[in-house]
């Protein structure tokens, strides 16, 4: 089926390639399959992006710094146990310091993708309290990361490390969208958009290799 989006290989490097549309499951999946994601502030038209370069993780390249190791022992990580609570935490924590793109419409749209089996969450707990994590979309052998959050030190880093450990045997690529200092510290690589799109096309054509993301849950 032909995509409703413009060709991302011809998109601007650091501005949107499209605006408008909706956040239906069909539209979001069409976007992710073409290396495009929504990012816009509440009240704005929906903006669609495919930046160049693209930040990615290869699961075997994530860095486990010495300073993180105590937290790997102290925190417990679960997969797909409370998606809506995790995405809501991403929203409420960000709102305390800055405007956030995670609106109620975003929560509704991605919760729908979770119900359909496309969206997934990595939750990090300390003493049974949800203290951070991340969520994203899995299509074939790619995990398209959407947001990370920590309310205790290094919680999102622990979640990312455990995600990489779980996906490593399955030859996954993890899309981290736009490079920043936090991602670089954790070992993210910067790919030219054309290379990223070529790798994406290959990864989404394959099966994930597992029946249930939740069953990949790794105990600390």
C-alpha positions as CSV (number, residue, x, y, z in Angstrom):
1,X,0.0,0.0,0.0
2,X,1.3,3.4,-0.9
3,X,2.2,5.7,2.0
4,X,0.2,8.8,2.6
5,X,3.4,10.6,3.6
6,X,6.0,12.3,1.3
7,X,9.2,10.5,0.6
8,X,11.3,10.9,3.7
9,X,14.5,10.6,1.7
10,X,13.6,14.0,0.2
11,X,12.5,15.6,3.5
12,X,14.1,18.6,5.1
13,X,16.9,17.6,7.6
14,X,15.6,19.5,10.6
15,X,12.1,20.7,9.9
16,X,8.8,18.8,9.5
17,X,8.1,17.0,6.3
18,X,4.3,17.2,6.7
19,X,1.6,18.6,8.9
20,X,-1.9,17.7,9.7
21,X,-3.6,14.4,9.5
22,X,-4.6,12.3,12.6
23,X,-3.2,10.0,15.2
24,X,-5.1,6.9,14.2
25,X,-3.4,3.5,14.4
26,X,-3.2,3.3,10.6
27,X,-1.6,6.7,10.2
28,X,0.9,6.2,13.0
29,X,2.0,2.8,11.7
30,X,2.3,4.2,8.2
31,X,4.6,6.9,9.6
32,X,6.8,4.5,11.6
33,X,7.2,2.1,8.7
34,X,8.6,5.0,6.7
35,X,10.9,6.4,9.4
36,X,8.5,9.3,10.3
37,X,7.2,10.2,13.7
38,X,4.9,12.9,15.2
39,X,6.2,15.6,17.4
40,X,4.2,18.7,18.2
41,X,3.1,20.7,21.2
42,X,-0.4,20.5,22.5
43,X,-2.8,22.8,20.5
44,X,-0.6,22.8,17.4
45,X,-1.3,21.0,14.1
46,X,0.3,17.6,14.1
47,X,3.9,17.8,12.8
48,X,5.6,14.8,11.2
49,X,9.4,14.5,11.2
50,X,12.2,12.4,9.7
51,X,15.4,14.1,10.8
52,X,18.8,13.7,9.3
53,X,21.0,12.4,10.9
54,X,19.1,9.8,13.0
55,X,20.1,8.6,16.5
56,X,20.0,4.8,16.9
57,X,21.1,2.1,19.3
58,X,22.4,-1.3,18.2
59,X,21.7,-3.4,21.3
60,X,25.2,-4.7,21.7
61,X,26.7,-1.1,21.6
62,X,24.8,0.3,24.6
63,X,27.3,1.5,27.3
64,X,27.0,0.2,30.8
65,X,29.0,2.7,32.8
66,X,30.4,1.8,36.2
67,X,28.2,4.5,37.8
68,X,25.1,2.7,36.5
69,X,25.9,-0.8,37.8
70,X,24.6,-0.2,41.4
71,X,21.2,0.9,40.0
72,X,21.0,-2.2,37.8
73,X,21.1,-4.2,41.0
74,X,18.8,-1.9,42.9
75,X,16.0,-1.4,40.4
76,X,13.5,-4.0,39.0
77,X,12.5,-3.8,35.4
78,X,9.2,-5.1,33.9
79,X,7.9,-5.1,30.3
80,X,4.3,-4.3,29.3
81,X,2.9,-4.4,32.8
82,X,1.4,-0.9,33.0
83,X,1.7,1.0,29.7
84,X,-0.8,3.7,30.5
85,X,0.7,4.5,33.9
86,X,4.2,4.8,32.3
87,X,3.1,7.1,29.4
88,X,1.1,9.2,31.9
89,X,4.2,9.5,34.1
90,X,6.2,10.7,31.1
91,X,3.6,13.4,30.6
92,X,3.1,14.5,34.2
93,X,6.8,14.6,35.1
94,X,7.7,16.7,32.0
95,X,4.9,19.1,32.7
96,X,6.6,20.0,36.0
97,X,9.5,21.7,34.2
98,X,8.5,22.4,30.6
99,X,5.7,22.1,28.1
100,X,5.3,18.6,26.8
101,X,4.2,17.0,23.5
102,X,2.6,14.2,25.4
103,X,-0.9,15.4,25.3
104,X,-4.0,13.5,26.2
105,X,-4.5,12.8,22.5
106,X,-1.0,11.2,22.4
107,X,-1.8,9.1,25.5
108,X,-5.0,7.9,23.9
109,X,-3.4,7.2,20.5
110,X,-0.5,5.2,21.9
111,X,-2.6,3.4,24.4
112,X,-4.7,2.2,21.5
113,X,-1.5,1.0,19.7
114,X,-0.6,-0.8,22.9
115,X,-4.1,-2.5,23.0
116,X,-3.5,-3.5,19.3
117,X,-0.1,-5.0,20.2
118,X,2.2,-2.4,18.6
119,X,3.2,-0.2,21.4
120,X,5.2,-1.4,24.4
121,X,6.6,-0.2,27.7
122,X,9.7,-0.8,29.8
123,X,8.9,0.0,33.4
124,X,11.5,0.5,36.1
125,X,10.5,0.0,39.8
126,X,12.1,0.6,43.2
127,X,10.3,-1.1,46.0
128,X,7.2,-1.6,43.8
129,X,7.1,2.2,43.0
130,X,7.2,3.1,39.2
131,X,10.2,5.4,39.0
132,X,10.8,5.6,35.2
133,X,11.2,3.8,32.0
134,X,10.4,4.2,28.3
135,X,7.9,3.3,25.6
136,X,7.9,2.8,21.9
137,X,6.6,0.9,18.9
138,X,7.8,-2.5,17.7
139,X,7.5,-3.3,13.9
140,X,9.4,-6.3,12.8
141,X,12.9,-6.0,14.2
142,X,12.9,-2.3,15.0
143,X,11.9,-0.6,18.3
144,X,10.9,3.0,17.7
145,X,11.5,4.7,21.0
146,X,9.2,7.6,21.8
147,X,9.9,8.9,25.3
148,X,12.0,8.1,28.4
149,X,11.5,9.3,31.9
150,X,13.2,9.1,35.3
151,X,11.9,10.3,38.7
152,X,14.8,8.5,40.5
153,X,18.5,8.6,39.4
154,X,19.3,6.7,36.2
155,X,15.9,4.9,36.0
156,X,15.6,5.5,32.2
157,X,19.2,4.4,31.7
158,X,18.4,1.1,33.5
159,X,15.3,0.6,31.4
160,X,17.3,1.3,28.1
161,X,20.0,-1.2,29.1
162,X,17.5,-3.9,30.0
163,X,15.7,-3.3,26.7
164,X,19.0,-3.7,24.8
165,X,19.8,-6.9,26.7
166,X,16.4,-8.3,25.8
167,X,16.5,-7.4,22.1
168,X,20.2,-8.3,21.5
169,X,19.5,-11.9,20.6
170,X,17.0,-10.9,17.9
171,X,19.1,-8.5,15.8
172,X,17.0,-5.4,16.5
173,X,17.6,-1.8,15.7
174,X,16.4,0.8,18.2
175,X,15.4,4.2,16.8
176,X,16.1,7.0,19.2
177,X,15.1,9.8,16.8
178,X,17.3,12.8,17.6
179,X,20.8,12.6,19.2
180,X,21.3,14.4,22.5
181,X,24.0,14.2,25.2
182,X,22.1,11.6,27.2
183,X,21.8,9.2,24.2
184,X,25.4,9.8,23.2
185,X,26.5,9.0,26.8
186,X,24.6,5.7,26.6
187,X,26.2,4.7,23.3
188,X,23.8,5.9,20.6
189,X,25.1,6.1,17.0
190,X,24.3,8.8,14.5
191,X,23.2,7.5,11.1
192,X,22.7,9.4,7.9
193,X,19.0,9.4,7.2
194,X,19.3,7.4,4.0
195,X,21.2,4.6,5.7
196,X,18.7,4.6,8.5
197,X,15.8,4.3,6.1
198,X,17.5,1.5,4.3
199,X,18.1,-0.4,7.6
200,X,14.5,0.3,8.6
201,X,13.2,-1.2,5.4
202,X,15.1,-4.3,6.0
203,X,14.2,-4.6,9.7
204,X,10.4,-4.1,9.3
205,X,10.3,-6.9,6.6
206,X,11.3,-9.5,9.2
207,X,9.5,-11.1,12.1
208,X,10.5,-10.0,15.6
209,X,11.6,-13.5,16.6
210,X,9.6,-13.6,19.8
211,X,5.9,-14.2,20.5
212,X,5.5,-11.7,23.4
213,X,7.5,-8.7,24.3
214,X,6.3,-9.1,27.9
215,X,7.8,-12.6,28.0
216,X,11.3,-11.1,27.4
217,X,11.2,-9.5,30.8
218,X,14.5,-9.8,32.5
219,X,14.9,-10.0,36.3
220,X,17.6,-8.0,38.0
